[in-house]
């Protein structure tokens, strides 16, 4: 259904709970649809767990229907005739909403009066549909080229030369595609900022990259929190924005060129060792653990690099995510690790994990003699090559 592009975006951070009350109220939905056959029509509340029917009606001979047995809390709803024929609505209590459209193709034809958020939702979908048409056109250029080459060569399978032509064409279209996406994202961001208190904007904003458009997320979060301070969906969105901001802040902290955040953790002898104590040397912060198979597999390569470059000003600050001290000490001995080792034995709750935004191990951060980050996640030959470059 072309009109419902945004509806396909998963609301992964929204609550599925239904705060509505089954009381008669001033809220009602009336409608007048064409091409009806006396079908039943259902109003559904959407949530993370799916859709729940909250009201229903039978469409009359003249296409009229009315629903007024439910008082909805603000949120996302669906007016459904069948599983594939429905209209997305963004409703609030006390509204009087009028729906018109073609009952045979409700999703592509419906209009809603009396629901400002639903109107805005349809505007967002119009933008999304236009963007989809433009990106599909670029894809069709490549598909047409493939079919043309096959027609000319009369081959079921393309030759290497033909395949290279397709790759070259794809690369030539990459920049126009990225420019097209940037224009769309900027237009969408502007519209969301113009409607920061609209529930419909929650769905639309999910199309935007959080890192590039964090300000847009912030403005929407601020507007919705002000208007709906006690709404669970808004609280969930607020939590998501906060978590995203925290994650981006951490990732910014370990970007190449940034100063490596300080770490002060205990060694096996119980004494603390600060990362800054190694200033003046090129240091590899090596995140690992005794229980990590890939880490143990990578350690021989790390050892080779250490032996090769330690006389040239190279040092390693090994940070273990172990939780059992004995297992940690045993692994150090068994692997023959002679460089400084530290751990707070807090597993994934280690402060070092939070500070360096560690998502998996083994993970490394290479810092220069001044404590600036040179590279991250170097392994195998890449680590050796980078050290050779830095310590030449």
DOTORBA-95543 format. One record per residue: residue in one letter; x, y negated, z of N, C-alpha, C in turn. Coordinates in steps of 0.05 Angstrom, whole numbers, plus 5000, padded with zeros to 4 digits. Layout:
// DOTORBA-95543
aXYZXYZXYZ ...
// end
This chain:
// DOTORBA-95543
x501750245000500050005000501849755000 x501649604979503549384975503349174997 x500949125007500648915027501748985054 x502449245058503149335085506149405088 x507849265074510749325075511749295103 x511149075116512149025143511049235163 x508749345158507549535177509249785179 x510849835159512550085159514950055178 x515549805187517749765205517049865233 x518650045244518050165270518349965292 x516349955310516449785334517649945356 x520250015354521450195373521650095401 x521549835404521949725431519349625443 x517049685430514449595441513249815458 x511849735478510449925495507950035481 x507350275488504950405475502550365493 x502850255517500650235535498550045525 x496050095532493849935522492649785546 x492949515546491949355568489249255564 x487849345542485249235536483149355555 x480849225556478649305573476249365556 x474949585562472549665546470149525558 x470149255555467849095564466748935542 x464248895543462948715523464148435528 x464848295507466048025510465347855487 x466447615485465947445463467447535438 x469247725440470747825417468847995399 x469247945373467848125354469148115327 x468848335313469748355285467248405268 x466848235248464748285229466048305202 x464648435184465848465157463748485135 x464648435111463048475088464848575066 x464548835059466248965040464749045015 x466049044993464849134968465549424964 x464049554945464549834937464450024961 x462449994978462150175001460050384995 x460250605011458350825008457350915036 x457050715054456150785081458250925097 x460850865092463050995107463150895136 x464451055152465150965179467750805178 x468050605195470450455196471350435225 x473950455230474950475257476950255263 x476850155288478849965297480750125316 x483350105310485350255325487450065337 x488250125361490349985375492950125369 x495049975359497550105352499550075375 x501050295379503150295399505350485391 x507350515408509650685402508750975399 x506651055413505751335411503851385389 x503151175373501351215351498951025353 x496751115341494350945339492051075356 x490750905371488450995387485850855378 x483751005372481250895364479950755388 x479250505385478050355407475250255401 x474450265375471750185368471150285340 x468650305333467950405306465150295298 x464650325272462050235262461450375235 x458950375227458250485201457650245182 x458950245159458550035140455750055128 x454349825129451549825119451349835089 x448949855079448449875050449549635035 x449549405047450549165034453549105041 x454849305053457649275060458249135086 x456149095102456548945128457149145150 x458849055169459249205194459949005217 x459749105241460248935264461349115287 x463449005300464549135324464848925346 x463648985369463948805392463848945419 x464749195419464649355444467349355458 x469249205449471949215460473148945462 x474548895484475948645489478948695487 x480148635464482948705461484948515474 x487148625484489348445491490848385465 x492448175466493848095442495748325433 x495748385407497448605398496748675369 x497848905361497548995333495349215331 x493649175311491349355308491149435279 x489349635274488949725247485949775243 x484849665221482149715214482149925192 x481250165198481750395181479150515170 x479150565144477050725132477951015128 x480551045120481751305119484751275126 x486151505127488951505135490651335117 x489951305092491551155073490150895064 x487950835076486450595068485750435093 x487350245099487050085124488049805121 x487249635139488149355141489549315167 x491949195166493349125191492248855202 x491848855228490748615242492548545266 x492748295272494048205297491948045312 x490848165333488448065346489047965375 x487247805385487347715412484447705423 x484247695448481547695460480047435453 x477447455454475647225449475547125420 x476847265402476747185374474247285360 x473347145341471147235324472347255295 x472847495287474347545262472447645240 x472747535216471147615193472947735172 x472347985165473948135145472448165119 x473748105097472648155070474648305054 x473748455034475548605017474048825003 x475648984988474549214973474949464989 x472849604996473049835013474650065000 x474950064974476450274961479450214963 x480249974968483049894969483449674990 x482649735015482549535035485249405041 x487349565041490049455048491049245029 x490249265003491249074983489348844978 x486948854989485048654982483848495006 x484348585030482948455053483948175059 x482148015070482747755080481447735108 x482647575125481647555153481347265161 x478947185168478346925179477946945209 x478946745224478546755253480846885268 x482946975254485247095266487746965254 x488746755266491146615255493546795252 x493946975271496247155270496047355247 x493647445241493247625218493847485192 x492947235190493447075166496447045162 x497946995184500846955183502147225175 x501047445186502047705180501947755150 x499647685138499347715109501247535093 x501847305104503747125090506547255091 x507247375114509847515116509947745095 x507747885093507648115074507848025045 x506747795039506947685012509847625006 x511347515025514147465022515647725017 x515047925034516448185032515848325006 x513348294996512648424971514148294948 x514448024948515947884928518847974927 x520048004951522748094954523148374943 x521248544950521348824940521248834910 x519648664898519448664869522148584857 x523448384869526048284858528148504861 x528348634884530348834888529849084871 x527249144867526549374849527449314821 x527249064813528048984786531049034781 x532748984801535549044799536049334797 x534549494813534849784812534049894785 x531949774773531049864747533149814725 x534749604728536849544709538749774708 x539549874731541450094733540150354722 x537650404730536250644720535950644690 x535250404679534950384650537550434635 x539750334648542350374636543150674635 x542550814657543051104658541551244636 x538951184634537251314614538251244585 x539051004581540050924555542551074547 x544451104566546951254561546351544555 x544451654570543751934565542451974538 x540851774530539451794504541551774482 x543451594485545451554464547351794462 x548251894486550152124486548752384483 x546052384488544452634487545652844505 x546352754530547452934550545752934575 x545453174586543953194611545653084634 x548353134632550153044653552052834641 x552452624656554152404646557052474648 x558652384628561552424629562752244650 x565352284655566752114675566751824665 x567151794639567251524628564551384631 x562351534626559651424629559051354658 x559951534676559551484705560951234714 x563351184703564850944710563450694701 x562050714678560450494668558250424687 x556950634698554750584717555850464742 x558050564752559250454776559950164772 x561150094749561849824743559449634742 x557249734731554749584730553649534758 x553749744774552749724802554349514817 x557049504813558649314827558049024817 x557549004791556948734781554348624791 x552548804799549948714810549948674841 x552148764853552348744882552148454892 x553648274880553647994889550947864885 x549647894861546947784858544947894879 x545348154885543548284905543948154932 x546448124940547048004966546047714968 x546347564946545447284946542347284947 x541047464934538147484935537247544963 x538547734977537847805004538247565023 x540347415019540947185036538846975033 x537946925009535846725004533246815018 x532547065015530147175028530347155058 x532547245069532847235098532746955109 x533846765095533746485104530846375104 x529446445083526646355081524946485103 x525346745108523946885129524646775156 x527146715161528046605186526746335191 x526646165171525445905173522445925181 x521046115168518246145174517746245202 x519446425211519146525239519646305259 x521646135253522245915271519945715272 x518445705250516045525249513645645264 x513845905270511646045284512746205307 x514146075326515546225348513646335369 x511146265369509246375389507246575376 x507846655352506046835338506947135342 x504947295349505447585352506247705325 x505147605304505847705277508747685271 x510047485283512947435278514647665290 x513547815309515148035321515748245300 x513848305283514248505262516148385241 x515748135233517348015212520247995219 x520847925244523647875251525348125250 x524148355251525648605250527048655224 x526348495203527648515178530348375178 x530848205197533248045198535448175215 x537848165205540148265220540548105245 x540648245268540848115294543347945297 x545548035286548047885289548047625274 x546947635249546947395232544647205240 x542547305252540147135258539347155287 x541347175305540747185333539246945343 x539846705332538446465340535446485334 x534746615312531946645305530546825325 x531947045332530847225353530547075379 x532446905386532246745411529846565411 x529446425389527246235388524546375390 x524346605377521846755378521446865406 x523546955418523347065446522446845465 x523646605462522946385479520046305476 x519046285451516346205445514246405456 x514746665451512946875459512846895490 x515146875503515346895532513746665545 x513946435533512446205543509446245541 x508546355518505746375513504546625526 x506046845527505047105538506947205559 x507347075581509347155601508947425614 x506447515614505847775627505248005608 x505647955582505048165563507348365561 x506648625563508748825563510348835537 x508948795514510348795489512448565487 x511648335497513448105497515748155516 x515148275539517348335558519348535546 x518248725531519948925517521748785496 x520448605481521948455460524148285473 x523448165495525448005510527748175519 x527248415529529348595538531148675514 x529848725491531448805467533248575459 x532248325460533948095452536248065471 x535748095497537848075517540048285512 x539148535508541048755503542648705478 x541348615457542748555432544848335436 x544148125451545947915456548448015472 x547948185491550048295508551948465490 x550748635473552448805456554048635437 x552848435424554348265406556448105420 x555948025444557947875460560348055465 x559848305471562148495476563748535451 x562248585429563648635403565248395394 x564248145400565847905394568347895410 x568248005435570547995453572848165443 x572248375427574448545418574848525388 x574248295377574748245349577748195344 x578648265321581448215314582047915316 x584247845331584947575335584147465362 x582247595375581347515402583347615423 x583347485446585047565467583847815481 x585348015484584348265496583448215525 x580948295531580048255559581748415579 x582048295602583648415623582348675633 x584048865640583249105654585049155678 x583949215700585449285724584249535736 x585649765732584550025740586650185754 x585850375771587750535787589150745771 x591750785777593350995766592951245783 x594051475774593751725790594751695819 x596651515823597651485851595951295868 x593751205856591951035871592450735868 x594750655858595450375855594250265829 x593350015831592249885807594349805788 x593749825762595449725741593849545723 x594749295720593349105703594549125674 x592749105655593549105627595548875622 x595048655635596748415631599648455640 x600048665657602748725667604548815644 x603248905622604849015599605248795578 x604548545584604948325566607848305558 x608348245532611048245522611648485505 x609848685506610148925489607648945471 x607949095449605649165433604349405447 x601849375454600449565472598049695457 x597949955460595550105450593850185474 x591450075476589550165496588250415485 x588650635497587750895487585551005505 x583050985496580751095511580451395505 x580451565525580351845522579151975547 x579052245548578152395572579052685569 x579352815591580253095591578153275578 x575653195580573453365570572853305540 x574253115528573753035501575553195481 x574353385466575853545447577253385426 x575953195412577253035392579552865404 x579252785429581452625442583952805445 x583453045455585753225460587053295433 x585453315412586553375386588253145375 x587552905382588952665372591452605389 x591652705413593852635431596652705420 x597052935406599652985395600552765376 x598752655360599452435342600252185358 x598752135379599351905396602051935409 x602652185417605352235430607552195410 x607152275385609252245364609851945360 x607651785359607951495356609351375380 x608751465403609951355427612951415428 x613751655421616551725420618051575399 x616651525377617951395354618351095358 x616450965373616550675375616950555403 x617050725423617250615450619850455455 x621950525441624450375443624450115428 x622350065413622149825397620149625409 x619249685434617449495447614549585446 x614049855444611349955443610650095469 x608250045479607250175503604350255500 x603450445516600650535515599450505543 x597050415543595450395568593150585565 x593450825576591451035573589151005593 x586750975582584350935599582651185596 x582451345618580851585617578051535627 x576151665613573351655622572551905637 x574452015650573952255667572352175692 x571052385704569752345729570752525751 x572452725743573652905762576652855762 x577752765785580552695787582352925780 x581753165790583453395786583653465756 x581353445742581353505713583053295698 x582853045706584452835694587452875698 x588252925723591152975729592153215714 x590553425713591453675700591853625670 x590053475658590253415629592753245623 x593353055640595752885637598253065637 x598353255656600653435658600853625635 x598553745628598553955607599253825580 x598353585574598853455549601653315548 x602853295572605553165573605352875567 x603452735579603152445574604852295593 x606752145582608752005598608251705600 x606251605586605651315588603651255610 x603451005618601650935640598751035635 x597551155656594851255655593151135678 x590751055671588950935691586051045688 x584551035709581751115708580351045734 x577850955732576250905756574451145761 x574751355744573251605747570251565748 x569251385732566451325731565051415705 x566551585690565351695666564551465647 x562151475635561251265617560451015631 x560351025658559650785674562150625681 x564450695669566850555674566650265666 x567850085682567849805675569249755649 x571249915642572749885617570849935593 x569050125596567150185574565449935568 x564449805589562849575586564349345574 x566749295584568349065575569149095545 x569849345537570849385510568749505491 x566249515501564049605484564649875471 x565650065487566450325477563950495473 x563450595449561150755443561851045439 x564351105433565251385430568251395434 x569251635440572151675443572951915427 x575551915417577651725423577151455410 x577951245424577750975414580250815423 x581350665405583850515411583550225404 x585050065419585249775413588249705414 x589349605392592149525391592349225395 x594049155414594448865420597448795417 x597848545410600648455405601948365431 x604448265429605948195452604747965468 x603047805455601747575468598947655479 x598247905475595647995485593347955466 x593847895441591747855421591148125406 x588648175400587948425387588748425358 x590248635351591148675323589348855307 x588249065320586549255305585149435326 x583049565316581549755334581150015319 x580850225336580150495326582150605306 x584750565312586850675295587450965304 x587551145284588151425290589951535268 x591151765274592751905254594851735241 x595051765214597151615199596651315200 x594251225204593650935205595050815228 x595150955251596450845275599450815270 x600651025258603551015252604150785233 x602550755212603050555192602750275204 x600850235221600449975233602749905252 x603650095267605850055286608449985270 x608850135248611150075231611149795221 x608749705214608449425204608949225225 x607849275249608049075271610849075283 x612049305285614649335299617049355279 x616649265254618749295235621249135243 
// end
